Amino acid sequence: MARRGAEVKRRTGFARRLVIMAKSPNMGRVKRRLAREIGAAAATRFYRNCLLHTVLRLAPDPRWRTVIAFDGGRDAACFAPFPGKLELVPQEKGDLGRRMQCLFNRLPPGPIVIVGSDIPSIRPAHIAEAFRLLAGADAVLGPAPDGGYWLVGLRRTPRVHSPFAGVRWSGPHALADTLANLKGRRVVLAARLSDVDTREDLQRVRR
């Protein structure tokens, strides 16, 4: 019995984890670039709906554990009503790269995939495919049309890589910079999806 318990504990410790990066869906805190084009109320409404749909689609899947990485020490209460067994962890301070690196460094052992909360077309099949690809690689990246990426995953064995140093975020170089940091590692690309930062992005997704 003790041996079986130890085996269950070992498998749990190395479980797949999906991390959803999220902010509390309050006006003025989310989708500021989009808000300048369509108004703060409409941008906030879009983010709330997209965040909720992302969690509802992905969190119930038994193939991984879902973690909400929330931005801000008091934001955990915003996600408490969400259904499912969600693990809530605060994001560290710093730019996007530092916040993601801290999550890769501090979460329990096992493969981790990180996604944003503003990707309307994301589905469980995309996450399952990313984990499948990651089984044979050191890292997986999901490219976006703007030169960035909507997904990043690290296998974290035998060590945790650090692919985010010097990455130029919020521009057309983020994917290329991250790939350069991973030179010499086994990197695979997942599906190409779009996040929503501008009115044009939103219209494209609606079409």
N, C-alpha and C positions, 0 to 999 in steps of 0.2 A: 504493500500500500504506500509506504514511504517513497519507494522508487517511482511509482506511478505519479505521485504528487510532485516529485522533483522534475519528472519529464514534462508534466503539464506546465509547471512554472517556467521551465526552460523555453518551451514553445511560445508561451505568452510573452516572455521577455524579448523574444526575437520576432514579434509580430510585425506585419506590415502596418505602417501608419500613414494615413493621408492627413496632411495638414492644410487647413483652409485659412489663409491670411484674411483677417477681417477687421473692420473698424465698426464702432457703434454707429448705427445708421441714423445719425442726427444731422440736421441741416447745418451746413457750414463746415462739417468735418469730412464729408465724403464727396467724391466726384466733383472737385472744384473746377477743373478744366471744363468738364461737361456743363456744369452749372453756369459758366460764363456764356454759354451758347444757347442753352434751352431754359435757363432759370433754375434757381436753387431748389425750389419745391419739386419740379419735375425730375431733376437729377437725383435728389434724395429718394423720391418715390421709386425711380428705376433701381437704385442701389438696394433699397430694402427688399424689393421683389426679387432681384437677382440673387441676393444673399440667401433669402429664405428658400428659393427654388434650388439653389446649389446644395444647401444642407439637406433638404428633403429628398433630393435625388441621390446624393452620395453617401450620407451618413448611415442609412439603414443597411447598406451592403455588408454582408458578413465576411467578405474577403479581406477586409482591412479594418483597422480601428481609426475612427475619425477624431481629429484634434482641431479645435478652433483656437488659433493663435490671435488673441484680441489685442488691440492697440490701446493702451491706457489702463492704469491700475484700477479704475472704477467701472470698466466696461463689461466685466464678467456678467453683471446682472442683466445686461441686454440680451444675453444668449441663453440664460437659464430656462426661459419658456420653450426653447427649441426642443422638438421631439427627438427621441433616441438617446443612446448612451454616449454623450459627447464628453471628451476630455477638454477642459479649458486651461490654456496656459497664456500668460502675458507675453507680449513681445518685448524685447529689449529696446533700448534707445539706439538711435543711429540711423543710417540710411538703410535702404531695402536689403542690400547685400549683407550688412552686419546683422540685421534682424533675422534673416534666413540662416546665416551661418550659426548664430547662437542656437537656433532650433535644432539644426543638424548636430551640433555639439552636445546638447544637453538632454535630448530625449533618449529614452531607453534604446538598447541595441536593436538593430533590425533595419530593413530598407525603409526609406522615407521618401514620399513624394509630396511636394508643396505646390499648391495652386492658389490663384487669387479668387476673389468672390465677385468678380464682375465679368464673368465669361458665360453669357446666356446659353451657348450651345453645348456646354460641357455635359457629358453623360457618364454613367458608370463604366461603359465599355471603354471610354478613353482612359480612365484610371486603371482598369484591369490590364489594358494593353501596355501602359507605361510600366507597371510592375512586372509584366512578362518580359519586356525588353530589358528592364533593369537587372533581371536575374542573370543575364549574360554580359553585363557591362558595368563600368564603374559609375556612369552617370547617364541620365536621360533628360532631354530637353524638348519641350513642345514649342516649336517656333510660332511666332505671330506675324501677321503681314507687315507690321510697322518696324520690323527689325529687332524686336524684343522677343520675349517668350512668356507663355502663359503657364508653363509647368516646368519644374526642375525636380529631379530625383537623384538621390545618391544611395548607393548600396551600403557604404560605410564599413566595408570590410575589405582588406584587413585594417584600414584606417580611414578616418574621415578626411576627404579632400576639402580644399578651401578655394573654390572657383570664382569668388566674387571680388577679389582685390582689384581696385582700379576700374571697375565696370562703369561705363557711362550709362546711367539709368535714364529712363524717360526719353529715349531717342533711338535712332536707327542702328546704334552700335552695340546694344546690350548683349544680343546673342553672340555676335562675333567676338566681343571682349571675353565673354564667359568661355567660349570654345577655345580661345587662345590660352586662357588660364588652365584649361584641361588638356593641353597638348601632351601627347604621350599616353594619355589615358583612353580607355575604351568608352567612347561616347556614342549614343544612338539618339536619333530624333524620333519623337512621337508625332501624333497628328498635328496638323496646322489649324489652329483656332484663333479667333479674334476676341480680345477684350474690348471694352467700350470706354473710350476716353473723350470722344468728340461726337458732335451731331452726326457727322458722316459715318462714324462707326455704328452709331445707333440705327441710322437709316439702313445701313448694309445688313445688320443683324435682323431687322424687321422684314427686309425683303427676303 
